[in-house]
């Protein structure tokens, strides 16, 4: 379910919005009873269709659920559309009541459930309470004005309760995911601390030993004991070589990574700072060096997005031979002011020379990083690819 929501958010939103459309059968059937050739029937039919479309668009274009702390313009517009259409249907209901139209049904207050359920799932949590108080007041006012049954309030409350429970479940799931990613981050931190300790032990011991041996060699040469000095120099060489081998082993173990782990870590980090993150995977990179290099590309791109851009979303597209990372926060001025020494992507590009190529650049406010791997029969490029942009991120 989690992967489906990440890869196909529109489908999940439609699943949420579709069941509520069944309530439109009442005003639509009333419009046919009045006759589409009549003024009232046609308006009622168009308002019913408009309410359904507004509901669907609200669920598609607003995040489900909303983890931000502010009301986005899209949410405000969609809520105004839902409430506005429902109020128009309520006015139509009042008109039909006054004219005593037979079997007429236009805008019963329970149609507010479209706006209420959307608000509960799509509104920022700090704004939920005030919004629900407003909708409760509006529902009661319409029931009194239309002399409608209190059942409308029960229907709206029931739909709101189901939606609220669903949102709570999704938020708890997100918290569990963040806790899991926090545990991964802590494990990585412990690994780095262990690396520092191991490096300190190796270098501290080896350099101390070499330093003492060098002092002895100096004394031996002063006394003319060249044979013993040469033997000690050979021992110093072996000590330094052994230390280098141990350091290489530690560095190799620390540098190991893979694409799936880095994508999971990137998603958790971006979600924690309210940046939308999507992953589209049409293929899988082979395990080993290519997965590791792609993982480093994800790490570098996410770091750059957070340090040198102000994105609201970051997307990752993975195939069997390519990785494309985009974000919508590129700004030349801000990027230049926050830029480092511009070595991050350049270093990654150098590491990719034997496996493929690395390109990056901007298109408006969209910044992209693209990794292309060579096919099996394609000759490996050892000259490196040209930089795509002179204002590359660090």
N, C-alpha and C positions, 0 to 999 in steps of 0.2 A: 504493500500500500504506500509506503514511504517513497519507494523508487518511482511508482506510478505518479504520485503527486508532484515529484520533482521534475519528471520528464514530460508529463502531460497535465500541467496545471489547469488548462482550459476544460479538459474532460472532467476533472474532479469538480470544478466549479459548476459545470452543467449538471452533474449528478446531484449537487446540492440544490440547484434552482428548479430543476424539472418537476419534482413531486408537487411543489406548491402551485404549479400551473393548473392543477385539477380544479382549484377553486374558481377559476375563470369560467367554468362551464355554466355557472349560474347567471352571471351577467350576459354571457354570449347567448345562452338559450333565451333569455328575456328579450334580447335585441331581435332575435328571429321571431319571437312571439309578437313583438310590436311591429315587425316588418321592416326590412332594410330600406324599403322605399320611403318609409316615414322618417321625418326629421329626428325624432327621439331614438328610433331603432338604429339608424345609421351612426349617430353620435355615440350611442352606448356601445355599439360593436367596435368602432374605432378606438374608443377609450379602453376597452377590454384588451384589444390587441396591443395597444400602446403600453398598458401596464405590464403585460407579459414580456414584451421586448425589453422594457426598462429593467424589469427584474433580472432577466437573463444577462443583459449587459452589465448590470451592477455586480453580479457574481463573477463575471469574466474579468472585468477590468480592475477590480479591487482585490488586494491580497486576502487570502483565506487561510488562517485568521490573520488579523492585523497585529503585528508586534511593535509598531512604532508608537510614539507618544504624541503624535499630532494628527489632526484631521486633514487628510490629503484632499486636494481640489477634486479629484475624481470621485471620492466618496461623498463630498458635499453635493456635487452635481447629481450623482445618482440618487441620493436621498431626496433631494428637492424634486427630482423627476417622479419618483415613486409616490411621495406624499402629494405632489401637485396633481397627478393624474387621479389618485384616489379621492382627493377632495372634489375634483371635477365630477367624478362618478357619484359622490355623495350629494352634490348639488342636483345632479340628474335624478337621483333617487327621491330627493325632496320634491322635485318638479313632478315626477311620476305619482308620488303620493298625493299631491295637491289635485292632480287631474284625475285621480282614481283610476289609473290605467290598469286593466285586468292583468293579473299574473306578472306584474312588472317587478323587476329586480335590477337595481342599478349599482349602488355603491354602498352596500352594507358595511358597517365599520370593520367587520372581520377581514376585509380586504387590506386593512392596514398591516396584516401579518407579513405582507411582502416587504414593506419597509422595516418592520420590527425585526424580522429574522435576519435581514441583510445587515441591519445596524449591529445586532448582537455579535455576528461573526466578523464583520468588516471594520468596526469602529475600534479606535485605540481603547485599551482597557480603562485608562483614567477618565474617558468620556462616556463610558457605558451607562453609569448610574443616572446621570442627568438626562441622557437621551431616553432611557427607559421611563423615567418619570414623565417626560414630555409626551411620549407616546401613550402612556396610560391615561394621562389627562385628556389627550385628544380623542382616544377611543371612547372614554366615558362621555365626553361632550357630544360626540356624534350619536351615541346610543340615546342620549336624552333628547337631542334635537330631532332625531328621526323616529322617536318612540319605538326603538328597535329592541330586540330581545337581548338580555345580558349574556346570552350564549356567545355573542360575538366576542365579548371580553374573555370568556373561557377559551375560545378557539385561539385567540391571539396569545393568551398566556401559555397555552399548551405548546403551540408552535415555538414560542420564545424559549420555553423550558427545554425542549428537545435540542434546539440550536445551541443554547447555553451549555448544556451538558456535553455536546459535541465539541464545542470550542475548548471547554475545560480539558477534555481528553486529549485534544491536539496539543494544547499548551503543556500538559504534563509529559506527553511524548517528546516534545521539544526539549523540555528540561532534562529528561533522561538522556537525550542525545548529547546535550551540552555537557552534562556530567561525564558522559563517556569520553567526549573529546577532551574535557579538562583532565581526565585521568591519563589520556594519551599524552597530552602536553606535559604533565608532571613527570611521566615516564621518560619523555625526551629530555626534560631538564635534568633528571637524575642521571641519564646517560651522559649528558654533556659534563656534568659535575664529575662523574666517574672518569671521563676522558681527561679532564684537567688534572685530576689527582694522579692518574696513571702516567700522564706526560710529565708531571712534576717529579714523580718518583724515579722514572727512567732517566730523565735529563739530570736531575739532582745527583743521583748515584753515579752515573757515567761521567758527568763533567767533573765531579769531585775527584773521582778516581784518575781521570786524565790529567787534571790539574796537579795532583800530587806526583804522578809519574813524570810529568814534564819538569817539575822542580828537581826530581832525582836525576833525570837525564841531563839537566843543566850542570849539576854538580859532578856527574860522571865525566862529562866532556871537559869540565874544568880540570879534573884530575887526569885526563888523558885515557880514561877507560872506555874507549870507543866500542869495544865488542859488547860490553854490558849495556852501553847506551843504545846500541842498535837493537839488541834483544828487547829492551824495554820499549823502544819505539814501535817494534813489531807488536808488542802487547797492547800498546796504546791504539794502534790501528785496528786490532781485533776488537777492542772495547768500543771504539767509535762505530765500527761496522755493525756490531751487535745491537748497539743502541739505535742506529738508523733502521735496522730491520724491525725492531720492536715498535718504533714510532710509526713506520709504514703500516704495520699490522693494525695498530690502534686507529690510525686515520682511515684506513680502508673499512674497518668495521663501523666507524662513526659515519662515514659518508654514504653508507649503503641506505637506499631508500627505494620506494616504488611509487608508481603513479596513483594507485588506489588509496594508499595511506595519505599521500599529500592532498588528494582531492577531498577526502573525508576531513582532514585537518583544515583545509581551506574553507570548506562549507561551514564548519563549526565556528571558525574565526569570523567569517563575514556575517553569519547570522547573529553572532553575539554583538555586533556593532550595527545591526539593523540595515545591512546591505543585502539585497536580494541576490541569491546565488542559484544558478541553474546549471545542470550537467546533462549534456546530450551525448550519448555514447552509441555510435553506429558500428563500432568495431573495437577490437582490443589490441593494444600494443603487446608485442611479445615480452615475456619476462626477461630480466637481465639488464644489460646496459641501456637499452632503449627505454624501458620502463623507468629506470633510474634517472636518465637524462630528462625525460618528460616530467618526472616528479620534481626535479630541480627547477625546471621551467615554471611549473605551477607555483612553487615556493617563491621564486623571484618575482613573478608577475603579480602575485597577491601582495607581496611586500611593497612593490612599487605602487600598486593601486592605493594602498593605505597611506603610504608616505608622501607620494607626489601627485595624487589626484583626489578628487572628491566624488566618487561614484555613488550611484544609488543601486546599481546592479553590476554583477560580474558574471560572465557566462563562460563555460568550458565546453568545447566540442571535441570529442575524441573519436578517431577512426583507427584502422589498423596501421596507418602509415603517417598520421598527422595529428597534431594537437593545436587547437586554435583557442586563444584566450582573449576575451574582450571585456572592456568596462566603459561606462559612459561618463567618466569623470575627468576626461582630459581637458586641461586648460593650459595653454602655452606659458602664460605669465606665472601661474601658480607652480607649474612643473619646473620652470627655470629657477624660481625662488627657493624651492625645496630640494633641488637636485643635489645629488652627492657627487662622487668622482666619476660617475658614469661607467663604472667598471663591471657591474653585475651582469648585464646582458652581454657585454663584450667577452667576459670570461666564459660565460655559458656558450657563446658562439664558438669560441676556440675549442671547447670540449666536444662540440658537436661536429667538428670538421670531418671526422672519419665515419660518421654515421648519417649525416644529413646536413640540413641548413637551418638557420634561425633568421627570421625576419621580424621587424617590428616597425610601427609607425602609427600615424593618426589619420582619421577621416572625420573631420568636424570635431565633435566632442567624444568620439569613439577612439579609444586606444586599443591596439591589438598586438599580440605576440603570437607568432605562428612558427611552429616547429614542424619541419617536413623531414621524414626519414627516407633514406635511399631504398629503392627496391632491391631485391636480392641480386639481380643481374646488373644493376646500375653501378658504374665505377664510382668509387669513393672520392670525394673532393677533399684534397689536402691543402687547398689554397685558401679556403675560407670564403664566405660570402660577404658581399659589400653591405655596409650598414644602410638601413633603409631611411634612417632619419638622424639628423645631426643633433636633435634635442632629445635623444633617447633617455629613458629613465635610468636611474642609477642601478 
